[in-house]
Amino acid sequence: ESEAIMNNTKARFILSAYRSDGSDARDPVFRDALDQAEQDPELKEWFANERQTDEAIRHKLNSVDVPSSLLDDLLAVTSVTTQRAFWRRSASTWLAVAAALVLMLGGAYWFMPARQPDLAFHTFPQVVSSFLHRPFSLDYKAANLQEANLWLRHTHDRSAPQPPAHLQTAALDGVGCKMFNWQGADVLLLCFFLEDGRVAHFFIMEADQLPDAPAMPTAPQWAQEGQYATGVWSDGRHACVLAMAGSVDELQTLL
């Protein structure tokens, strides 16, 4: 009985790397584990459930937009897995890399950001919140707004609209710059590093990129988007969102 338990434990470990589409059926690495699953009803039921779960995850992954960096990582792993001689050399090595791939896919499934909100003036705060919940890097860090505008004119032939006066006063540790694209539209982000260690994020878009942007200047509309407080307004030419981790009351002090 102890031998059967050991075999089932080993079989589960090996079959956890089995691809749900059955393409590993002829691979000798899985032969004994598959035979064990056929002989043991409990193991057979576990294996069937495991394949169904893996197949559901595979379909879910195929239905979402995968970040380009993740695709590069997966392609790098795939390039290694095509070297069949490497697999034949060591079954334990094969299983280790396969397990790493399963963990990578599982992480992509559980931590993949939700569907990106459609781009419009009234959804601009949700776009901002979605962007801030993902890792990003700055293109440039300037000592102040004047230096940031010099960089913008030199690299992107544009300058930023005037940020709120209190925000400029509070930014004592520099201004970060980033240009990015959201659903085909250009967005400028200025990150104001505040004295208390927090960062105020100022997002700017040309108003004509948004289908429902007001033609006239508007007062800020405040909202709480998860951990971020946001304020969205238009100056007639630009749509702007100010966002910061904290409460709406705290954010309003920067205007």
MARTOR-260028 format. One record per residue: x, z, y of N, C-alpha, C, O, CB in turn; residue in three letters. Coordinates in steps of 0.02 Angstrom, whole numbers, padded with zeros to 5 digits, always signed. Glycine has a CB too. Example, Ala and Ser with C-alpha at 12.3 -4.5 7.8 and 13.67 -1.06 7.14 Angstrom:
<recs>
+00660+00390-00284+00615+00390-00225+00660+00390-00165+00712+00423-00166+00565+00452-00224ala;+00642+00354-00112+00684+00357-00053+00645+00394+00002+00670+00402+00057+00704+00286-00030ser;
</recs>
This chain:
<recs>
+00042+00000-00060+00000+00000+00000+00043+00000+00063+00028-00035+00111-00047+00061+00001glu;+00099+00040+00063+00143+00042+00121+00174-00026+00133+00185-00045+00191+00197+00094+00112ser;+00188-00064+00078+00217-00131+00085+00167-00178+00118+00186-00219+00160+00238-00159+00017glu;+00101-00171+00099+00050-00214+00129+00043-00200+00203+00036-00246+00243-00018-00205+00094ala;+00045-00135+00221+00040-00117+00292+00099-00146+00330+00090-00173+00385+00038-00041+00301ile;+00159-00141+00301+00217-00169+00334+00210-00244+00342+00226-00271+00395+00281-00152+00294met;+00186-00278+00290+00177-00351+00294+00126-00370+00348+00137-00418+00385+00155-00378+00226asn;+00072-00332+00352+00021-00347+00402+00048-00336+00473+00034-00374+00518-00042-00304+00391asn;+00087-00283+00481+00116-00270+00546+00163-00326+00567+00162-00349+00623+00153-00203+00546thr;+00205-00346+00519+00251-00400+00533+00213-00466+00546+00231-00504+00590+00300-00409+00475lys;+00161-00477+00507+00122-00538+00515+00088-00541+00584+00086-00593+00616+00069-00544+00460ala;+00062-00484+00607+00031-00482+00673+00082-00498+00728+00067-00535+00775+00000-00413+00687arg;+00141-00471+00720+00194-00484+00769+00210-00559+00772+00216-00588+00826+00257-00444+00753phe;+00217-00590+00714+00233-00661+00712+00175-00703+00737+00185-00750+00776+00253-00682+00641ile;+00114-00687+00715+00056-00728+00734+00036-00719+00806-00001-00760+00833-00002-00710+00689leu;+00060-00667+00839+00045-00659+00911+00077-00715+00952+00056-00726+01009+00070-00592+00935ser;+00127-00750+00923+00158-00807+00958+00129-00874+00935+00152-00926+00958+00233-00806+00946ala;+00080-00873+00891+00050-00935+00865+00007-00968+00918-00035-00935+00949+00009-00920+00801tyr;+00017-01033+00928-00022-01068+00979-00094-01080+00956-00106-01098+00898+00011-01135+00996arg;-00140-01070+01002-00211-01071+00984-00236-01139+00960-00287-01143+00926-00252-01049+01042ser;-00200-01193+00978-00223-01260+00959-00203-01278+00887-00219-01333+00864-00195-01311+01007asp;-00168-01233+00852-00149-01247+00782-00088-01290+00773-00072-01310+00717-00205-01278+00748gly;-00053-01305+00828+00005-01350+00822+00064-01318+00786+00112-01353+00769+00026-01372+00891ser;+00061-01252+00775+00115-01219+00738+00102-01213+00663+00140-01181+00628+00127-01150+00768asp;+00048-01243+00639+00027-01234+00569+00081-01254+00520+00087-01224+00467-00036-01272+00556ala;+00121-01305+00535+00172-01330+00489+00240-01299+00501+00288-01314+00465+00177-01405+00495arg;+00244-01256+00550+00309-01225+00566+00324-01172+00513+00284-01127+00502+00309-01195+00638asp;+00383-01176+00480+00399-01127+00427+00405-01055+00452+00399-01008+00413+00464-01146+00394pro;+00416-01046+00518+00420-00979+00545+00355-00941+00533+00356-00880+00523+00435-00982+00621val;+00298-00977+00534+00233-00944+00528+00203-00946+00457+00151-00917+00446+00185-00977+00576phe;+00237-00980+00410+00207-00993+00345+00187-00929+00309+00129-00922+00288+00255-01032+00301arg;+00233-00881+00301+00217-00819+00265+00164-00778+00301+00121-00748+00269+00281-00777+00256asp;+00167-00778+00368+00117-00739+00406+00048-00770+00399-00002-00733+00394+00137-00735+00480ala;+00044-00836+00397-00021-00869+00388-00048-00855+00318-00109-00845+00310-00015-00945+00399leu;-00005-00856+00267-00026-00840+00199-00052-00768+00195-00102-00754+00162+00032-00850+00149asp;-00018-00723+00230-00040-00653+00230-00109-00646+00262-00150-00607+00239+00012-00609+00267gln;-00121-00684+00315-00186-00682+00348-00241-00708+00303-00298-00684+00306-00183-00723+00413ala;-00226-00757+00262-00276-00784+00216-00293-00734+00161-00349-00733+00136-00252-00850+00185glu;-00245-00691+00142-00256-00644+00088-00289-00579+00111-00321-00545+00071-00190-00628+00055gln;-00282-00562+00174-00307-00498+00198-00365-00510+00246-00354-00538+00300-00250-00457+00232asp;-00427-00490+00230-00485-00503+00272-00479-00473+00342-00499-00504+00391-00548-00477+00239pro;-00452-00412+00346-00446-00380+00411-00397-00418+00457-00410-00429+00516-00423-00307+00403glu;-00341-00438+00427-00291-00476+00465-00319-00544+00484-00306-00570+00539-00226-00484+00424leu;-00357-00574+00439-00387-00640+00453-00436-00636+00512-00436-00680+00555-00423-00666+00391lys;-00475-00583+00513-00523-00574+00569-00485-00563+00635-00504-00591+00686-00571-00515+00555glu;-00433-00522+00633-00393-00509+00693-00362-00575+00719-00362-00588+00779-00337-00458+00678trp;-00336-00615+00673-00304-00678+00692-00354-00727+00724-00337-00761+00772-00271-00711+00630phe;-00414-00729+00697-00465-00773+00725-00483-00751+00796-00490-00793+00841-00529-00772+00681ala;-00491-00686+00806-00506-00660+00873-00449-00673+00922-00460-00689+00980-00521-00585+00870asn;-00388-00666+00896-00329-00678+00938-00326-00750+00961-00311-00763+01019-00265-00660+00899glu;-00341-00797+00917-00340-00868+00936-00396-00884+00986-00385-00924+01032-00347-00912+00873arg;-00454-00854+00977-00508-00865+01024-00489-00840+01094-00503-00873+01144-00572-00831+01000gln;-00458-00781+01097-00437-00754+01161-00385-00798+01193-00388-00813+01253-00410-00683+01153thr;-00335-00820+01154-00283-00863+01181-00312-00929+01206-00290-00955+01258-00230-00877+01128asp;-00361-00956+01171-00391-01019+01191-00430-01010+01256-00429-01054+01300-00438-01046+01135glu;-00464-00954+01263-00500-00941+01326-00453-00935+01385-00466-00961+01439-00541-00876+01319ala;-00396-00902+01374-00346-00896+01427-00318-00964+01444-00307-00980+01503-00290-00849+01406ile;-00305-01006+01393-00277-01072+01405-00325-01114+01448-00303-01149+01494-00263-01108+01339arg;-00390-01111+01432-00439-01149+01471-00443-01123+01543-00450-01162+01590-00508-01146+01438his;-00439-01057+01550-00441-01027+01617-00381-01049+01658-00389-01066+01717-00444-00951+01613lys;-00322-01049+01628-00262-01071+01664-00267-01144+01684-00243-01162+01738-00201-01060+01620leu;-00297-01185+01642-00303-01256+01658-00352-01269+01715-00352-01323+01744-00325-01294+01597asn;-00394-01220+01730-00446-01230+01780-00427-01205+01849-00466-01213+01897-00509-01195+01759ser;-00367-01176+01857-00346-01150+01922-00286-01188+01947-00251-01221+01909-00331-01075+01917val;-00274-01183+02014-00215-01212+02044-00156-01166+02034-00156-01109+02057-00227-01226+02119asp;-00105-01190+01999-00047-01150+01984+00004-01157+02040+00020-01213+02059-00016-01170+01915val;+00032-01102+02067+00084-01107+02118+00143-01148+02094+00161-01143+02035+00108-01037+02139pro;+00173-01188+02138+00227-01232+02118+00286-01195+02087+00318-01221+02042+00251-01273+02177ser;+00300-01135+02112+00356-01097+02084+00343-01078+02011+00390-01076+01971+00368-01034+02125ser;+00280-01063+01994+00264-01046+01925+00272-01107+01880+00297-01101+01824+00193-01017+01920leu;+00251-01165+01904+00259-01226+01865+00332-01239+01851+00350-01258+01795+00228-01286+01903leu;+00376-01229+01901+00448-01239+01890+00474-01192+01836+00514-01212+01794+00486-01228+01955asp;+00451-01129+01838+00473-01081+01787+00450-01101+01717+00489-01098+01669+00447-01010+01803asp;+00387-01123+01712+00361-01143+01647+00397-01205+01620+00411-01210+01561+00286-01156+01652leu;+00411-01252+01666+00446-01313+01644+00517-01296+01621+00542-01328+01575+00449-01364+01701leu;+00548-01248+01653+00615-01227+01632+00614-01198+01562+00657-01213+01521+00644-01177+01681ala;+00562-01156+01548+00555-01127+01481+00541-01182+01431+00568-01182+01375+00500-01074+01480val;+00496-01230+01450+00478-01284+01404+00539-01326+01385+00545-01348+01328+00425-01328+01436thr;+00584-01337+01434+00643-01377+01420+00687-01344+01367+00721-01378+01329+00684-01389+01483ser;+00685-01277+01365+00723-01241+01313+00687-01247+01246+00720-01254+01195+00732-01167+01333val;+00620-01243+01246+00584-01241+01183+00587-01308+01147+00572-01310+01087+00513-01222+01195thr;+00605-01363+01182+00608-01428+01148+00671-01436+01106+00677-01483+01067+00605-01484+01199thr;+00718-01390+01113+00780-01394+01074+00767-01363+01005+00778-01303+00995+00839-01357+01110gln;+00744-01403+00959+00721-01379+00894+00777-01344+00854+00764-01297+00818+00693-01436+00853arg;+00839-01368+00862+00894-01337+00825+00902-01265+00846+00920-01222+00805+00959-01376+00836ala;+00889-01251+00909+00894-01183+00934+00845-01138+00898+00861-01081+00880+00883-01180+01009phe;+00782-01163+00888+00731-01123+00854+00750-01110+00781+00742-01054+00756+00663-01157+00858trp;+00775-01161+00748+00790-01153+00677+00848-01104+00666+00854-01074+00612+00808-01222+00646arg;+00890-01096+00717+00947-01053+00710+00927-00980+00703+00959-00941+00667+00994-01061+00769arg;+00872-00960+00736+00853-00890+00735+00779-00882+00748+00756-00896+00804+00893-00849+00786ser;+00740-00861+00698+00668-00851+00707+00655-00795+00757+00607-00799+00796+00634-00834+00641ala;+00697-00743+00758+00686-00688+00804+00696-00711+00877+00659-00688+00921+00734-00630+00789ser;+00744-00755+00889+00754-00782+00956+00693-00823+00977+00670-00818+01034+00817-00825+00960thr;+00668-00865+00930+00608-00905+00944+00550-00860+00966+00516-00874+01015+00587-00946+00883trp;+00540-00806+00928+00485-00761+00943+00495-00726+01009+00446-00714+01045+00476-00710+00887leu;+00557-00710+01026+00570-00676+01090+00552-00721+01149+00520-00699+01197+00643-00654+01094ala;+00573-00785+01145+00558-00831+01200+00483-00846+01202+00454-00850+01256+00598-00896+01193val;+00452-00854+01143+00380-00866+01141+00342-00807+01171+00294-00817+01207+00357-00879+01069ala;+00364-00747+01155+00331-00688+01184+00338-00686+01259+00292-00667+01294+00359-00623+01153ala;+00398-00706+01284+00407-00709+01357+00361-00759+01389+00334-00746+01443+00480-00726+01373ala;+00350-00816+01355+00305-00866+01382+00233-00841+01382+00196-00853+01429+00310-00931+01341leu;+00214-00806+01329+00146-00777+01326+00136-00727+01382+00084-00727+01414+00133-00743+01258val;+00188-00685+01395+00182-00636+01450+00178-00670+01517+00142-00648+01561+00241-00589+01449leu;+00215-00726+01525+00213-00762+01588+00144-00792+01600+00117-00788+01655+00266-00817+01589met;+00116-00821+01548+00049-00850+01554-00003-00796+01565-00049-00805+01605+00032-00891+01492leu;+00005-00740+01530-00042-00686+01540-00040-00659+01611-00091-00644+01640-00029-00630+01491gly;+00022-00653+01639+00028-00631+01708-00003-00681+01756-00034-00662+01805+00101-00621+01726gly;+00005-00746+01741-00026-00796+01785-00101-00791+01783-00134-00800+01833-00004-00866+01764ala;-00128-00775+01724-00201-00770+01717-00229-00711+01756-00278-00717+01793-00221-00764+01643tyr;-00196-00653+01749-00223-00592+01779-00208-00588+01853-00247-00557+01890-00196-00532+01745trp;-00151-00617+01877-00132-00608+01946-00140-00672+01987-00120-00674+02045-00060-00585+01950phe;-00170-00725+01958-00182-00785+01995-00230-00771+02053-00282-00740+02042-00210-00840+01950met;-00213-00792+02114-00259-00779+02170-00325-00812+02160-00331-00864+02126-00228-00801+02235pro;-00377-00782+02189-00444-00810+02184-00446-00878+02218-00401-00897+02255-00497-00763+02214ala;-00500-00915+02206-00509-00981+02235-00501-00977+02311-00530-00934+02344-00577-01011+02216arg;-00462-01023+02338-00450-01023+02409-00515-01037+02447-00552-01083+02429-00396-01073+02427gln;-00529-00998+02500-00589-01012+02539-00583-01079+02575-00529-01099+02594-00602-00956+02589pro;-00640-01113+02583-00640-01175+02621-00621-01161+02693-00635-01108+02720-00710-01210+02616asp;-00589-01211+02724-00563-01202+02790-00616-01216+02843-00643-01272+02846-00502-01247+02800leu;-00631-01167+02884-00677-01173+02940-00663-01115+02988-00629-01068+02970-00752-01173+02915ala;-00691-01120+03048-00679-01067+03096-00706-01000+03070-00673-00949+03076-00712-01084+03164phe;-00766-01001+03042-00796-00939+03019-00764-00911+02957-00773-00852+02940-00870-00949+03007his;-00725-00952+02920-00689-00927+02861-00615-00916+02875-00578-00896+02830-00698-00976+02802thr;-00592-00929+02936-00521-00921+02952-00496-00851+02935-00440-00846+02908-00510-00936+03026phe;-00533-00796+02949-00509-00730+02928-00500-00723+02853-00453-00690+02831-00556-00677+02952pro;-00544-00754+02813-00536-00751+02740-00475-00790+02718-00440-00770+02671-00599-00778+02705gln;-00462-00847+02751-00401-00886+02737-00340-00843+02750-00293-00841+02710-00399-00950+02780val;-00340-00809+02807-00284-00765+02826-00274-00710+02774-00218-00698+02752-00296-00735+02895val;-00328-00677+02754-00324-00623+02705-00297-00649+02639-00255-00616+02607-00392-00590+02694ser;-00320-00707+02617-00297-00736+02555-00222-00752+02559-00185-00740+02511-00336-00800+02538ser;-00200-00778+02615-00129-00794+02624-00086-00731+02622-00034-00730+02590-00118-00832+02690phe;-00108-00679+02657-00068-00618+02662-00064-00579+02597-00019-00539+02588-00097-00573+02716leu;-00110-00592+02551-00108-00557+02486-00060-00591+02437-00053-00568+02380-00177-00555+02456his;-00026-00644+02459+00024-00677+02417+00092-00671+02449+00097-00668+02510+00005-00752+02405arg;+00146-00669+02409+00213-00665+02438+00228-00728+02479+00208-00783+02460+00267-00657+02383pro;+00262-00720+02535+00284-00777+02574+00349-00759+02610+00365-00700+02617+00229-00799+02625phe;+00385-00809+02633+00446-00797+02670+00441-00830+02738+00406-00880+02747+00508-00825+02631ser;+00475-00802+02787+00476-00829+02854+00523-00888+02859+00573-00891+02823+00495-00775+02905leu;+00507-00935+02903+00553-00990+02916+00608-00970+02965+00664-00996+02962+00514-01050+02944asp;+00592-00923+03009+00640-00904+03061+00619-00837+03090+00560-00823+03095+00644-00959+03118tyr;+00668-00795+03108+00654-00733+03143+00689-00734+03211+00750-00739+03214+00677-00672+03101lys;+00649-00730+03264+00675-00732+03332+00678-00662+03360+00645-00616+03336+00630-00777+03376ala;+00719-00655+03412+00725-00590+03445+00663-00574+03486+00645-00516+03496+00787-00588+03488ala;+00630-00627+03512+00571-00617+03555+00529-00681+03554+00548-00730+03522+00592-00599+03627asn;+00474-00680+03590+00429-00737+03590+00460-00799+03622+00449-00855+03600+00365-00720+03627leu;+00500-00789+03674+00533-00845+03706+00579-00882+03658+00579-00944+03655+00573-00822+03767gln;+00617-00845+03619+00661-00876+03569+00621-00909+03514+00640-00961+03488+00709-00823+03539glu;+00564-00878+03495+00521-00908+03445+00494-00976+03468+00491-01024+03429+00462-00862+03428ala;+00474-00980+03532+00449-01044+03559+00504-01097+03563+00490-01156+03553+00419-01033+03627asn;+00566-01076+03577+00622-01124+03577+00630-01153+03507+00641-01213+03500+00687-01089+03600leu;+00626-01110+03456+00632-01134+03387+00575-01181+03369+00586-01233+03337+00635-01075+03338trp;+00514-01163+03390+00456-01205+03375+00461-01274+03407+00447-01324+03375+00392-01171+03398leu;+00483-01276+03470+00490-01340+03504+00544-01382+03471+00538-01443+03466+00506-01329+03578arg;+00598-01349+03450+00654-01387+03420+00637-01413+03351+00656-01469+03334+00716-01342+03417his;+00602-01373+03311+00590-01391+03240+00523-01425+03229+00516-01465+03183+00595-01331+03197thr;+00472-01408+03270+00405-01434+03258+00373-01467+03320+00315-01488+03318+00360-01378+03235his;+00412-01473+03374+00389-01506+03435+00324-01476+03460+00277-01513+03477+00380-01581+03422asp;+00320-01411+03461+00261-01376+03486+00279-01307+03509+00334-01282+03494+00206-01373+03431arg;+00234-01275+03544+00243-01205+03564+00180-01167+03547+00127-01197+03537+00261-01199+03640ser;+00186-01102+03544+00128-01060+03526+00087-01044+03588+00114-01037+03642+00152-00995+03492ala;+00021-01039+03579-00020-01013+03635-00001-00942+03650+00028-00907+03608-00095-01018+03618pro;-00017-00920+03710+00003-00853+03731-00032-00799+03689-00093-00796+03688-00015-00843+03805gln;+00007-00758+03654-00024-00703+03615-00050-00649+03662-00034-00650+03722+00027-00672+03566pro;-00091-00604+03637-00116-00548+03678-00058-00509+03709-00006-00498+03677-00159-00501+03636pro;-00067-00488+03772-00014-00455+03809+00009-00391+03775+00069-00378+03770-00037-00440+03880ala;-00038-00350+03751-00019-00287+03719+00022-00299+03655+00066-00260+03637-00081-00246+03703his;+00006-00354+03621+00043-00371+03560+00116-00386+03576+00161-00364+03540+00010-00431+03524leu;+00128-00424+03630+00196-00439+03649+00235-00376+03669+00294-00369+03653+00197-00489+03707gln;+00201-00331+03703+00233-00268+03724+00252-00225+03665+00303-00192+03665+00187-00230+03771thr;+00208-00225+03613+00220-00182+03555+00272-00211+03507+00299-00174+03465+00155-00172+03518ala;+00287-00276+03514+00334-00308+03467+00405-00295+03490+00434-00334+03528+00321-00384+03463ala;+00433-00239+03468+00500-00219+03490+00555-00237+03441+00613-00225+03454+00501-00145+03503leu;+00536-00266+03384+00586-00280+03332+00586-00353+03312+00602-00370+03255+00573-00236+03271asp;+00568-00397+03358+00573-00469+03344+00508-00501+03325+00457-00468+03314+00623-00480+03290gly;+00511-00568+03320+00452-00609+03304+00472-00657+03248+00518-00696+03256+00426-00647+03367val;+00436-00655+03192+00447-00701+03137+00404-00763+03144+00348-00759+03170+00434-00667+03070gly;+00429-00820+03122+00393-00884+03128+00385-00917+03060+00430-00915+03018+00430-00932+03176cys;+00327-00946+03049+00316-00985+02988+00263-01038+03001+00211-01024+03031+00294-00939+02930lys;+00276-01099+02978+00227-01153+02977+00209-01166+02905+00253-01172+02862+00254-01218+03012met;+00144-01170+02890+00123-01186+02822+00060-01229+02824+00029-01237+02876+00110-01122+02781phe;+00043-01256+02767-00014-01302+02761-00068-01269+02719-00054-01241+02666+00007-01370+02731asn;-00130-01273+02742-00186-01245+02705-00240-01300+02700-00272-01317+02750-00215-01180+02739trp;-00249-01326+02639-00299-01377+02627-00291-01436+02675-00340-01462+02701-00369-01348+02633gln;-00228-01456+02687-00214-01514+02729-00208-01501+02803-00195-01547+02841-00266-01564+02718gly;-00217-01438+02825-00213-01421+02896-00151-01379+02909-00133-01336+02868-00278-01384+02918ala;-00119-01390+02966-00060-01352+02985-00080-01285+03017-00125-01283+03059-00016-01392+03033asp;-00047-01233+02995-00059-01166+03022+00008-01136+03044+00057-01139+03007-00094-01120+02969val;+00009-01109+03104+00068-01074+03130+00056-00999+03123+00003-00973+03141+00083-01093+03204leu;+00106-00963+03097+00103-00891+03092+00161-00861+03131+00219-00879+03122+00106-00869+03018leu;+00143-00815+03177+00193-00774+03211+00185-00702+03188+00131-00674+03194+00186-00781+03289leu;+00238-00673+03163+00237-00604+03139+00272-00560+03191+00332-00566+03203+00272-00598+03069cys;+00234-00515+03221+00261-00470+03271+00279-00404+03237+00235-00368+03212+00210-00458+03329phe;+00343-00387+03236+00367-00327+03204+00361-00269+03253+00396-00267+03304+00441-00335+03178phe;+00318-00222+03238+00300-00169+03285+00346-00109+03279+00382-00101+03229+00228-00148+03274leu;+00345-00068+03330+00390-00010+03333+00377+00039+03276+00423+00072+03253+00382+00025+03400glu;+00313+00044+03254+00297+00092+03201+00312+00066+03131+00295+00099+03082+00225+00111+03205asp;+00343+00007+03126+00362-00020+03061+00312-00069+03031+00327-00102+02981+00374+00035+03013gly;+00252-00073+03061+00202-00120+03036+00213-00189+03065+00252-00199+03111+00132-00095+03051arg;+00175-00237+03038+00180-00306+03061+00111-00331+03081+00063-00324+03042+00211-00352+03005val;+00105-00359+03140+00044-00391+03162+00052-00466+03152+00101-00496+03176+00027-00374+03237ala;+00005-00497+03118+00009-00568+03100-00038-00607+03145-00098-00595+03147-00009-00579+03025his;-00009-00655+03182-00047-00696+03229-00048-00768+03203+00004-00802+03204-00016-00692+03301phe;-00106-00790+03180-00115-00857+03151-00147-00903+03203-00195-00884+03236-00158-00854+03086phe;-00120-00963+03209-00146-01011+03259-00156-01079+03226-00114-01104+03189-00097-01017+03319ile;-00213-01110+03240-00227-01178+03217-00255-01218+03276-00286-01190+03321-00277-01179+03157met;-00244-01284+03276-00278-01327+03323-00352-01325+03308-00372-01333+03250-00250-01400+03321glu;-00394-01315+03358-00466-01307+03347-00497-01368+03317-00546-01362+03279-00500-01290+03413ala;-00470-01428+03331-00501-01489+03304-00490-01497+03229-00517-01543+03199-00475-01550+03341asp;-00450-01453+03199-00442-01454+03126-00498-01417+03090-00504-01420+03029-00374-01424+03107gln;-00539-01381+03129-00592-01340+03100-00660-01369+03118-00674-01380+03177-00587-01267+03123leu;-00703-01382+03069-00766-01417+03083-00814-01379+03128-00855-01410+03162-00800-01433+03019pro;-00810-01313+03129-00859-01274+03167-00826-01233+03223-00854-01184+03246-00897-01227+03121asp;-00767-01254+03245-00732-01218+03298-00770-01225+03364-00790-01280+03382-00660-01243+03305ala;-00779-01170+03401-00813-01174+03466-00774-01217+03515-00712-01215+03516-00824-01104+03495pro;-00809-01254+03556-00777-01297+03607-00755-01256+03667-00713-01279+03706-00824-01352+03628ala;-00784-01196+03676-00768-01154+03733-00735-01090+03708-00742-01071+03649-00832-01137+03773met;-00698-01055+03752-00667-00992+03732-00719-00941+03709-00775-00938+03736-00626-00963+03790pro;-00701-00901+03660-00746-00850+03633-00712-00782+03632-00651-00778+03632-00770-00869+03562thr;-00752-00729+03630-00725-00662+03622-00708-00651+03548-00737-00683+03505-00776-00608+03646ala;-00661-00606+03533-00643-00594+03463-00701-00567+03422-00741-00527+03447-00584-00544+03460pro;-00705-00590+03360-00753-00564+03312-00713-00523+03261-00668-00550+03228-00794-00622+03277gln;-00728-00459+03254-00688-00413+03214-00718-00405+03144-00779-00408+03135-00682-00346+03249trp;-00674-00396+03096-00697-00386+03027-00642-00349+02989-00584-00349+03009-00715-00454+02993ala;-00661-00319+02933-00614-00288+02887-00612-00331+02824-00662-00335+02789-00634-00213+02870gln;-00555-00362+02810-00546-00405+02752-00500-00368+02703-00440-00378+02703-00516-00475+02771glu;-00530-00325+02661-00489-00285+02615-00446-00237+02655-00471-00200+02697-00445-00330+02571gly;-00381-00236+02642-00336-00191+02677-00320-00215+02747-00290-00177+02786-00272-00182+02638gln;-00340-00276+02765-00322-00305+02829-00382-00304+02877-00438-00324+02859-00296-00375+02821tyr;-00369-00281+02939-00417-00290+02993-00402-00357+03026-00344-00375+03034-00413-00231+03045ala;-00454-00394+03044-00445-00460+03074-00488-00467+03136-00541-00437+03143-00462-00515+03023thr;-00463-00508+03182-00502-00529+03240-00493-00604+03248-00436-00627+03250-00481-00491+03304gly;-00546-00642+03254-00542-00715+03261-00574-00735+03327-00627-00708+03346-00577-00751+03202val;-00542-00781+03362-00570-00806+03425-00544-00877+03438-00500-00901+03403-00552-00758+03484trp;-00572-00909+03488-00550-00975+03509-00535-00974+03584-00570-00942+03623-00604-01029+03492ser;-00482-01010+03603-00469-01018+03674-00492-01087+03699-00475-01109+03754-00393-01009+03689asp;-00531-01121+03656-00555-01187+03672-00513-01241+03641-00540-01293+03620-00557-01196+03746gly;-00448-01231+03637-00402-01279+03606-00376-01255+03539-00365-01294+03493-00344-01294+03652arg;-00367-01189+03534-00339-01160+03473-00389-01110+03443-00427-01077+03478-00272-01125+03488his;-00388-01106+03377-00421-01052+03340-00367-01002+03322-00314-01020+03297-00459-01079+03276ala;-00381-00938+03334-00330-00886+03325-00359-00829+03283-00417-00811+03289-00306-00859+03393cys;-00317-00802+03240-00334-00742+03202-00277-00692+03209-00219-00710+03197-00349-00758+03127val;-00293-00632+03227-00245-00577+03227-00262-00531+03169-00320-00510+03162-00245-00538+03295leu;-00213-00516+03127-00226-00475+03068-00170-00423+03060-00112-00436+03076-00230-00519+03004ala;-00190-00365+03035-00142-00311+03023-00169-00264+02971-00230-00252+02968-00126-00273+03089met;-00126-00238+02929-00147-00187+02880-00168-00125+02918-00128-00096+02956-00090-00172+02829ala;-00229-00104+02908-00255-00047+02944-00328-00057+02962-00363-00097+02930-00215-00035+03007gly;-00352-00021+03012-00422-00023+03030-00433-00070+03090-00386-00088+03125-00448+00047+03047ser;-00496-00089+03100-00513-00131+03157-00496-00094+03222-00472-00125+03269-00588-00150+03155val;-00509-00030+03225-00494+00009+03286-00420+00005+03303-00402-00003+03361-00515+00082+03277asp;-00377+00010+03252-00305+00005+03264-00286-00064+03289-00245-00072+03334-00265+00022+03200glu;-00316-00116+03259-00300-00184+03279-00321-00199+03350-00287-00234+03387-00333-00234+03231leu;-00378-00172+03371-00404-00186+03438-00358-00160+03493-00360-00185+03549-00472-00155+03446gln;-00316-00111+03477-00270-00084+03527-00216-00135+03545-00182-00126+03596-00238-00020+03502thr;-00207-00188+03505-00156-00238+03519-00180-00293+03565-00141-00336+03585-00131-00268+03454leu;-00245-00293+03582-00271-00344+03627-00274-00318+03699-00294-00354+03744-00342-00367+03604leu;
</recs>
